[in-house]
Amino acid sequence: MSTTQPRRARRCQLSVPGSSEKMMTKAAGLEIDHVFLDLEDAVAPSAKAGARSMIVDAINNLEWTPSTVCVRINDVETEWCHDDIIEVVTGAGAKLDTIMLTKAKSAHDVMFLHLMLDQLEQKLGLTRRIGIECLIEEVEGMMNVEEIAACSDRLECLVFGMGDYSASQQMQITAVGASGGYPPDLWHYPRYKMTIACHANGIDPVDGPYANFRNPDGYQKEAERSFVLGMVGKWAIHPNQVEQANAVFTPDPAAVEAARSQKAAYEEALRQGLGAINVDGVMVDAASIRIVQNLIDRADLIGLQP
């Protein structure tokens, strides 16, 4: 993660319409890593102005159980972005963890938000720095993902938004997040490309939505694919998907215990001047310890104790 932003667990990011007081109230009580209150696709154009004040009221007056509270704003090419930033940060910046920018096409889009936050935090006297999360969901954004991932020390994660991305690339699919009739994984290349850019810059890669929340098998398959590639979590567009995301992206306790044993044995071997060693039938060396450490770090982040 960035040296100036805290590390946050993102096993599941739950989308909640910012125009629904009922849904925001329900989300506030969920035991979940991350909730984002949406001002973009979930809110009709005529309702966006009113949704800002509803979100501000919810952030300030509800007791939030989720570890991270985020607001997803409209993209910089819309008429709403500027007011989204100003009204949400002015009204609730002291209790807001991150802002999620949609449809970033270049580093300039992210830096617009970064500089707005610089000015607002100074003006308002905010002492806690607001992080940035960013959706890669346009072909231009995917082409520029390395530049975007490196552009801001507020940036905490990138999210692959396959819905708008599939439209941007004119893909022939019928449901957001599904692989359609493409025999291998349709999303492999963009997921892989974005994940590499994230880990090269110390930020989190997160997988986006799976629209058919009545198809748990499809959601499971996509979550597992993103997990194997090195992503740290996946969106949920419905509370039914939360448990699945948590299960996929929570390290297996037995695997974590084995990882800690391997690390301890390797450290002892180093003290004895040894290199590669055998731990319970598994060869452990410097390279494998890096993989082990990633698993331990994930476990520590969510408080998975030995």
C-alpha positions as CSV (number, residue, x, y, z in Angstrom):
1,M,0.0,0.0,0.0
2,S,0.9,3.7,-0.3
3,T,3.2,4.8,2.6
4,T,0.8,7.7,3.3
5,Q,-2.5,5.8,3.4
6,P,-3.5,3.1,5.9
7,R,-3.8,-0.5,4.7
8,R,-7.4,-1.7,4.5
9,A,-9.0,-5.0,4.1
10,R,-11.1,-5.2,0.9
11,R,-12.3,-8.8,0.7
12,C,-15.8,-7.5,-0.2
13,Q,-16.8,-4.1,-1.4
14,L,-20.6,-3.7,-1.1
15,S,-22.4,-1.3,-3.4
16,V,-25.2,0.7,-1.8
17,P,-27.4,3.3,-3.6
18,G,-26.9,6.7,-2.1
19,S,-30.5,7.6,-2.8
20,S,-31.8,4.8,-0.5
21,E,-32.0,5.7,3.2
22,K,-33.2,2.2,3.9
23,M,-30.3,0.4,2.2
24,M,-27.7,2.7,3.7
25,T,-29.2,2.1,7.2
26,K,-29.0,-1.7,6.6
27,A,-25.4,-1.5,5.2
28,A,-24.3,0.5,8.3
29,G,-24.9,-2.5,10.5
30,L,-23.1,-5.2,8.3
31,E,-19.9,-6.9,9.5
32,I,-18.0,-6.2,6.3
33,D,-14.7,-4.8,5.2
34,H,-15.9,-2.1,2.8
35,V,-19.1,-0.3,1.8
36,F,-19.4,2.3,-0.9
37,L,-22.3,4.7,-1.1
38,D,-23.0,5.2,-4.8
39,L,-23.7,8.5,-6.5
40,E,-23.1,7.2,-10.0
41,D,-25.0,4.3,-11.8
42,A,-27.3,3.5,-8.9
43,V,-28.7,7.1,-8.8
44,A,-30.8,8.6,-11.5
45,P,-29.6,12.0,-12.9
46,S,-32.6,13.8,-11.4
47,A,-31.8,12.3,-7.9
48,K,-28.1,12.9,-7.7
49,A,-28.2,16.3,-6.0
50,G,-30.6,15.0,-3.3
51,A,-28.5,11.8,-2.9
52,R,-25.5,13.8,-1.9
53,S,-27.2,15.2,1.2
54,M,-28.6,11.8,2.0
55,I,-25.2,10.3,2.0
56,V,-23.8,13.1,4.1
57,D,-26.5,12.6,6.6
58,A,-26.0,8.8,6.6
59,I,-22.2,9.0,7.2
60,N,-22.6,11.5,10.0
61,N,-25.6,10.0,11.8
62,L,-25.4,6.3,11.4
63,E,-23.2,3.9,13.5
64,W,-21.0,2.3,10.8
65,T,-19.8,-1.2,11.4
66,P,-18.0,-1.7,8.1
67,S,-14.2,-1.0,8.4
68,T,-14.2,1.4,5.4
69,V,-16.8,3.8,4.4
70,C,-16.4,5.1,0.8
71,V,-18.5,7.3,-1.6
72,R,-18.5,6.6,-5.3
73,I,-18.7,9.8,-7.3
74,N,-19.4,10.5,-10.9
75,D,-16.6,10.8,-13.4
76,V,-14.7,14.0,-14.3
77,E,-16.4,14.3,-17.7
78,T,-19.9,14.8,-16.1
79,E,-21.6,17.8,-14.7
80,W,-21.9,16.2,-11.3
81,C,-18.3,15.3,-10.3
82,H,-17.2,18.7,-9.0
83,D,-20.2,19.1,-6.7
84,D,-20.0,15.5,-5.6
85,I,-16.5,16.1,-4.2
86,I,-17.2,19.4,-2.6
87,E,-20.6,18.6,-1.0
88,V,-19.6,15.1,0.3
89,V,-16.2,16.2,1.7
90,T,-17.5,19.5,3.1
91,G,-20.4,17.7,4.8
92,A,-18.8,14.4,5.9
93,G,-15.1,14.6,5.2
94,A,-14.1,14.0,8.8
95,K,-15.8,10.6,8.8
96,L,-15.1,9.6,5.2
97,D,-12.4,7.0,4.6
98,T,-12.1,7.0,0.8
99,I,-13.7,8.4,-2.4
100,M,-14.1,6.2,-5.4
101,L,-13.6,7.8,-8.8
102,T,-15.4,6.3,-11.8
103,K,-14.3,5.9,-15.4
104,A,-10.7,7.2,-15.0
105,K,-9.1,7.4,-18.4
106,S,-5.8,8.9,-17.4
107,A,-3.7,10.0,-14.5
108,H,-5.0,13.6,-15.0
109,D,-8.5,12.4,-14.0
110,V,-7.2,11.0,-10.7
111,M,-5.0,14.1,-10.0
112,F,-8.1,16.3,-10.4
113,L,-9.6,14.5,-7.4
114,H,-6.3,14.5,-5.6
115,L,-5.9,18.2,-5.8
116,M,-9.5,18.9,-4.9
117,L,-9.0,16.9,-1.8
118,D,-5.8,18.7,-1.0
119,Q,-7.6,22.0,-1.1
120,L,-10.7,20.9,0.7
121,E,-8.8,19.2,3.6
122,Q,-6.7,22.4,4.1
123,K,-9.8,24.6,3.9
124,L,-11.8,22.5,6.3
125,G,-9.0,21.7,8.7
126,L,-9.4,17.9,8.2
127,T,-6.7,15.9,10.0
128,R,-7.4,12.5,8.5
129,R,-6.4,12.2,4.9
130,I,-9.0,10.8,2.5
131,G,-7.9,8.0,0.2
132,I,-8.7,7.5,-3.4
133,E,-10.1,4.4,-5.1
134,C,-10.3,4.3,-8.8
135,L,-12.4,2.3,-11.4
136,I,-10.7,1.1,-14.5
137,E,-13.7,0.7,-16.8
138,E,-12.8,2.3,-20.1
139,V,-10.5,1.1,-22.8
140,E,-8.5,4.3,-22.4
141,G,-8.1,3.7,-18.7
142,M,-6.9,0.1,-19.3
143,M,-4.4,1.4,-21.9
144,N,-3.1,3.9,-19.3
145,V,-3.4,1.7,-16.2
146,E,0.3,1.7,-15.3
147,E,0.4,5.5,-15.3
148,I,-2.8,5.7,-13.3
149,A,-1.6,3.3,-10.7
150,A,1.5,5.4,-10.1
151,C,0.1,8.9,-10.2
152,S,-1.1,9.7,-6.6
153,D,0.0,8.8,-3.1
154,R,-3.6,9.0,-2.1
155,L,-4.4,6.1,-4.4
156,E,-5.2,2.9,-2.4
157,C,-6.8,0.6,-5.0
158,L,-7.9,0.1,-8.5
159,V,-11.2,-1.7,-9.4
160,F,-11.8,-3.5,-12.6
161,G,-15.3,-2.3,-13.7
162,M,-16.1,-4.9,-16.3
163,G,-19.6,-3.5,-17.0
164,D,-18.7,-0.2,-18.6
165,Y,-15.4,-1.8,-19.8
166,S,-17.3,-4.4,-21.9
167,A,-19.4,-1.6,-23.4
168,S,-16.3,0.5,-24.1
169,Q,-14.6,-2.4,-25.9
170,Q,-17.9,-3.3,-27.7
171,M,-17.8,-6.8,-26.2
172,Q,-20.8,-9.0,-27.2
173,I,-22.0,-10.2,-23.7
174,T,-25.5,-10.1,-22.1
175,A,-24.7,-9.8,-18.4
176,V,-22.2,-7.7,-16.5
177,G,-19.3,-9.9,-15.2
178,A,-20.3,-13.0,-17.1
179,S,-17.8,-14.6,-19.6
180,G,-20.4,-15.2,-22.3
181,G,-19.5,-17.7,-25.0
182,Y,-15.8,-17.0,-24.8
183,P,-14.2,-20.4,-24.0
184,P,-11.4,-19.3,-21.6
185,D,-11.7,-16.5,-19.1
186,L,-13.0,-13.4,-21.0
187,W,-11.6,-11.1,-18.3
188,H,-8.2,-12.7,-17.9
189,Y,-6.1,-10.1,-19.8
190,P,-7.6,-6.9,-18.3
191,R,-7.6,-8.4,-14.8
192,Y,-4.0,-9.6,-15.2
193,K,-2.9,-6.2,-16.6
194,M,-4.5,-4.2,-13.9
195,T,-3.3,-6.5,-11.1
196,I,0.3,-6.2,-12.3
197,A,0.0,-2.4,-12.3
198,C,-1.4,-2.4,-8.8
199,H,1.2,-4.6,-7.2
200,A,4.0,-2.8,-9.0
201,N,2.9,0.4,-7.2
202,G,1.9,-1.1,-3.8
203,I,-1.9,-0.6,-4.2
204,D,-4.8,-3.1,-4.0
205,P,-6.4,-4.7,-7.1
206,V,-10.1,-5.4,-6.7
207,D,-12.5,-7.2,-9.0
208,G,-15.7,-5.6,-10.0
209,P,-19.4,-6.7,-10.1
210,Y,-21.2,-9.8,-11.1
211,A,-24.7,-8.7,-12.0
212,N,-26.7,-11.9,-11.7
213,F,-26.9,-12.2,-7.9
214,R,-29.1,-15.2,-8.3
215,N,-26.2,-17.2,-9.8
216,P,-23.9,-18.0,-6.9
217,D,-22.0,-20.5,-9.0
218,G,-21.1,-17.9,-11.6
219,Y,-20.0,-15.4,-8.9
220,Q,-17.9,-18.1,-7.1
221,K,-16.1,-18.9,-10.4
222,E,-15.3,-15.3,-11.1
223,A,-14.2,-14.5,-7.5
224,E,-11.9,-17.5,-7.5
225,R,-10.3,-16.5,-10.8
226,S,-9.5,-13.0,-9.5
227,F,-8.2,-14.4,-6.2
228,V,-5.7,-16.7,-8.0
229,L,-4.4,-13.8,-10.1
230,G,-3.6,-11.8,-6.9
231,M,-6.7,-9.6,-6.5
232,V,-7.6,-8.9,-2.9
233,G,-11.4,-8.7,-3.1
234,K,-14.5,-8.4,-5.2
235,W,-17.6,-6.3,-5.4
236,A,-21.0,-7.3,-4.1
237,I,-24.0,-5.7,-5.7
238,H,-26.3,-7.5,-3.4
239,P,-25.9,-8.6,0.3
240,N,-26.3,-12.2,-0.9
241,Q,-22.8,-12.0,-2.5
242,V,-21.0,-10.7,0.6
243,E,-20.6,-14.1,2.3
244,Q,-19.2,-15.6,-0.9
245,A,-16.6,-12.9,-1.4
246,N,-15.5,-13.1,2.2
247,A,-15.1,-16.9,1.9
248,V,-13.0,-16.7,-1.3
249,F,-10.7,-13.9,-0.1
250,T,-10.2,-14.9,3.5
251,P,-7.1,-17.1,3.8
252,D,-7.7,-20.7,4.9
253,P,-6.6,-20.9,8.6
254,A,-4.8,-24.2,8.0
255,A,-2.8,-22.7,5.1
256,V,-2.0,-19.7,7.3
257,E,-0.8,-21.9,10.1
258,A,1.4,-23.9,7.6
259,A,2.8,-20.6,6.2
260,R,3.8,-19.4,9.6
261,S,5.5,-22.7,10.4
262,Q,7.4,-22.5,7.1
263,K,8.5,-19.0,7.8
264,A,9.6,-19.8,11.3
265,A,11.5,-22.9,10.1
266,Y,13.2,-20.9,7.3
267,E,14.3,-18.1,9.7
268,E,15.8,-20.8,11.9
269,A,17.6,-22.3,8.9
270,L,19.0,-19.0,8.0
271,R,20.4,-18.6,11.5
272,Q,22.2,-21.9,10.9
273,G,23.6,-20.8,7.6
274,L,21.2,-23.0,5.5
275,G,19.3,-22.0,2.3
276,A,16.5,-24.2,1.0
277,I,15.0,-26.6,3.5
278,N,12.3,-29.3,3.7
279,V,9.3,-28.4,5.9
280,D,6.7,-31.2,6.2
281,G,7.6,-32.4,2.7
282,V,7.6,-28.9,1.1
283,M,10.7,-27.3,-0.2
284,V,11.1,-23.8,1.3
285,D,13.5,-21.2,0.0
286,A,13.7,-17.5,-0.4
287,A,11.3,-17.4,-3.3
288,S,8.6,-19.5,-1.6
289,I,8.9,-17.5,1.5
290,R,7.8,-14.4,-0.4
291,I,4.6,-16.3,-1.4
292,V,4.2,-17.4,2.2
293,Q,4.6,-13.9,3.5
294,N,1.9,-12.6,1.2
295,L,-0.5,-15.1,2.8
296,I,0.6,-14.1,6.3
297,D,0.2,-10.4,5.5
298,R,-3.4,-11.0,4.3
299,A,-4.2,-13.0,7.4
300,D,-2.7,-10.3,9.7
301,L,-4.7,-7.5,7.9
302,I,-8.0,-9.1,8.8
303,G,-6.9,-10.2,12.2
304,L,-6.7,-13.9,11.6
305,Q,-4.8,-15.0,14.6
306,P,-2.5,-18.1,15.0
